[in-house]
Amino acid sequence: MSTASDPPPLRIRAYGDIAAPEPLRRQVEAILLVSANPRRVAAEPSQAAFLDRWLTPYLADYPEQLLLALDEEQEGRVLGVLTGCPDSLGAEVFRDLHPYYRLFADLHSDYPAHFHINCHPDHRSRGVGSRLVRHFVTLCRGAGLPGVHLVTAPGVRNVGFYRRNGFSDAVERGESGRSYLFLGQRLVAGV
């Protein structure tokens, strides 16, 4: 008998590999809205604008790196989402949407891929996020990329999660009175 703290049986699938993904898209949107920092959602003029910033570019350009953690017992139920990009510096849309990327442009050659992860609050601390991260890192390693990164804020709770998942290379920089923390994981020795 499983308990609420047991990891659910799940399968990781790329959004781009799913034949009819539209019903899952609504779940993905709901997870992003319920799990994101409420201040970040409120800073946008609407929920649609928030989703345009944090989801639409990945749906349009990187559906094979938009990973879904699907509950195997309840087919079609999304537990977590990872939106990833293999080439942060080359993806112009992110420079426009996320200005902090220019703060770390000098690091992108060593850590070209980036990702964002969101898990439904009911499924946090159950291994869902770690499975998504490991899957994305495996994809990046298989593509021969030298490293993966993410950007967060220093001192927030998710920093511990990322460190436990191998993101130990850290650089902190600020802009406009805000501090940002770049966390990287090298995938190729000697880089």
N, C-alpha and C positions, 0 to 999 in steps of 0.2 A: 504494500500500500504506500503510495507516495504522499508526501506532506507538502505544505505550501512552500517550504524552503527548498524542496528538491528541484533541480533543473528540469524544465519541461522537455519532453522529447521533441527536438526540433530539427528542421532541415534548412540549410542556407541555400537560397536561390537568387540568381540575378534577375532583376526586374525585366531586363531585355530578353531573357530566355523563357519568359512565361507567355504562353500563347494568347491568353485573354486577361491582361493585367488590370483593366479598368476597375473592377471591384476592389482590388488590392490597393489601388491608388487612393481611394477614399480612406482606407485604413491608415495608409502611410501618412496622409495629410493630417488625420486626427492624432496620430502618435506625435508628429512634429509639433503640433499645436499644444498638446497636453504636456509634453515633456520638455519643451524649450523653456529657457529662462523667461518668465512672464514680462520682465522689462524689455527684453529683446522683441517679443511679439508686440507689446504695447508701443514700441518705438516706431513701428511701421504704421502707415496710414490705415491699413486694413489687414485682416487675416490673409486675404488674397495676395497683398503685397509681400507679406512675410513669406508665404509659400513660393511666390515668384523669385524671391531672393535665395531661399534655402533649399528649394526642391526643383523648380523648373529647369535650371541649367543642367542638372544631373539627368533628369528625365529625357531632355532633348539631346544632350551630347554624350552622356556616359551611362546609358542604361545597363551596360554590362558590369559597371562598378557600383550600381545602386543595388545593394544587397539587402534581402529580406530574410529575417528569421521567422520561419513559418512553423506553427504548432502542428506536429504530426498527428496528434489526437483529434484536433479540431481543424480539419483541412481548410485552408484559406484564411486562417486567423493569423494576422501579423503581430509578432511580439516585439520586434525591434527592427530598426532601419539603419543602414550605413550608406551614406552618400559619399562616393569617392571619385577622385580624378587622378589619373596617372601623370599629368604634366601641369602642375599648378602655374608655372611661369609662362607656359605656352597658351594657357587658356585665358584669353583676354577678358572673358566675361567675369572672371573672379577678381581681376584687378579693378574693374568698375564697381562690382557689387560689394566687395570686401576690401576696402582701402588698406587695411592693415597688412595685406600680403606684400605690399611694397616695402614694409619695414624689414621683412625677412627675405627679400629677393636674393640677397647674396648667399643664402643657404639652400635655395631651391635646386641648385645643380647636384648637391649631395643628397638632398631629400626631395625629389621632384613630386612625389605623390602626396596627396593630402586626403583627409576624410573628416566627416562629421558623423556622430553616432547618436541615436536617440532610441531609448527603449521605453515601452509603455511602463508607467510607474508600478503597475502590479507585477511586473516581471524583472524589476531591478534586483541586483544582488543575487541573481540565480544563474549566472553564467551566460546569459543571452548575449550581452555586450561583448564579453571576452571571445565568444565563438565568432561573432561578426568580425571583430578586429583580427583574430587569427586568420580567418578566411581571406580578408582583404590583404593582409601582409603576405600570405601565401601566393595570391594572385600577382602581387607586385614583385615578389621574389622570382616567380616563374617568368615574368616579363623581363627579367634582368635589370630591374630598377635598383639603383644603389641605396635608396632609403625612402622612408615614409615619414610624414610629419602631420601635426595638427597644431592649431593655435587655440589657446584658452586664456584664462586670466590666472595670474599667480595667486596661490592660496585658496583656490576654490576646491570643493570636494572632489571633482572629477580628476584632479591632478594625481591623486593616489591610485585611482583606477588605471590611468594611462601608464603610470610608472610600473604598476604590477603587470602590465601587459607589454613591458619591454621598451617603453619610451623614456629613455634615460638621458638623452642628449638635450640639454635645456639652455635656451637663450631668452632672456627677458629684455624687452624694449618698450618704450613708451611713445605716445603721440597724443597731442591734444588733451593732456591731463589723464590719460588712461594707460594702464600697463597691460601688456600682452605677453604671454608665455608661449614660446615655440618649443614643442617637444618632438624630438626626432628619434627614429630607430634606424640604425644602419642595417642594410640587408646584404651588403657585399663587404667582405673583409678588406681592410686596408683603405677604405674610402674615407 
